[in-house]
Amino acid sequence: MGIGLVLGAAFSGLIDSLVTDVILPPIGVLLAKMNFSNLFITLGGETHYDTLTKAQEAGVATINYGLFITSFIRFVIVLFVIFLVIRQLNRWKKPGQHPVDSMTKKECPYCRMSIPSKAIKCPNCSSDLDEVGEKRIKNTSSPRLRFKAK
């Protein structure tokens, strides 16, 4: 779980950079050189501020909808990546197979019934299986006995 948290934090930084450095600048150029971080509405202040930092330094309450747009785009990208990962994981499992069953069960190569993954003999068809689910080759001939004459 710790590895997932570290990877999630690194992925979050990567997505932040992707949104603020790659995606939003071309959109801002297309929309008359607009900087999304400076899109805000002042509440209660009569004066106009050019940037969000100037408005915040003056102590004016603001609605920062530009930062909200940036966060929303980040959220959509993360949501899309998670969707792609889960879709790929679902493609790897067999149709109709429960995810836990895929880890604890295997299919008998002879009768095609679901059996425990550690089984060495199929309870349905009595086939002998080795660790990977293949049939063991038994020596059906009788052992050779050698007698030495005295």
N, C-alpha and C positions, 0 to 999 in steps of 0.2 A: 504494500500500500504506500510505503514511503517513496518508492521509485515512481509510482504513479503521480504523487504530489509534485515531486521534483520535475518530472516530465511535463506535467500540466502547467507549472509555473513557467518553464522554458517555452512551452508552446504558446502560452498567453503573451509572453514578451515578443515572440515572433509574429503573432497575429497583430499586436499593437503596432509594431513597426510596419507590417504590411499595409495596414489600414491608413496610418498617419503619413507614411513616407511614399507609398506606391499608389494606393487607390484614390485617396482624397485629393492629392494635388492635381491630377488630370481633370477630375470632376470640377474642382475649383476653377481651373483655367477655362473649362467649357462654360461655367456659370459666371462669366465676367470677373475673373481673377478673385474669387471669393475664398476667404480663409474660414474654414468651418469652425475653428476654435474661437473665432471672434464674432460668431453669430449669437447675439443675446438681446434680450429686451430688458430695459431698466424699469424698475418699479418705484414709483414715488419720486424719482429725481427728474427735475425739469431739464437739466443740461444733458448734452449729447457727449458720449465718450466714444473714442475711436476704437479702443481695444477693451477686452474683458478685464485685463489686469489693471488698467487705469480706473475702470469703474469699481473694481473690488478694492483698490487702494483708497478710493474716495469713500468707501463704506456704503455704497449704494446696493440695494437688493436687486438681484438680476435673475432672469430666467435664461439659463444657458442651453438653448435648444441646439446650438451647433455642437456642443460636447455630447448632447444626447444623440444626435445623428451619428457622430463618430462611434459612440458606444453601441448603438444599434447595428451599425455595419459590422463591427467586431463580433457582436453576438450572432449575427446571421452567418458569418464565415465559420465560426466555431461550430454552430449548429449544423451547417452543411458538411463539415469535415467529420463530425461525429456520426451523422447520417450515413456517409460513405463507408466509414469503418464498420458500423453495425450491419449495413447491407452486405458488405463483403463477408463478414463473419457468418451471416445467415446463409450465404451462398455455399460456404464450405461444409455446412452440416447437411446430412441427408434429409430429404423431404420427410416430414412426419416424425422426425426424431427429436426427442426432448434433449435440451443441452446437457443436462446431468447424465442422462442415459448414454450420451455419446462418450462420456469419460469412464463410465462404469460398466458398460455392456459392449459386447461385440456380436457379430453375426456368425453362426456356425456355417462353414463353407459347404456343408452337405445338405442340411435340412433348411437352411436360411432362417432359422429361429433365433431370437435374441437370447443370448446367454451371458452370464457374468464374464467380465473381461479376464479374470484370472482362472477361468475354468480350463481344465486339461482334458475333460471328457464331457461331451454334450449330453445333458440330461434328457433331451428329446429323442435323439436318434442313436445314442450310445457310441458315437464316433470318438476315437481318441484324437486329441488335439495337442499340438505342442504350444509353446509360449506365444507364437505368432498366429495361431489359429489354423495351422496346416495339419494334415493327417500324419500321424507317425507311421513309419514303415516298420512293421513288425516282421521279425524273422520267423516265418511259419514252419520252417523245416526243423526237424528235431536235432538237438545238438549231437555232434559226432563224439562217440566214446571210443577211446583207444585203450586197448588192453595190451599190456606187455606180457609176453610169455616168459616164464621162468626157466 
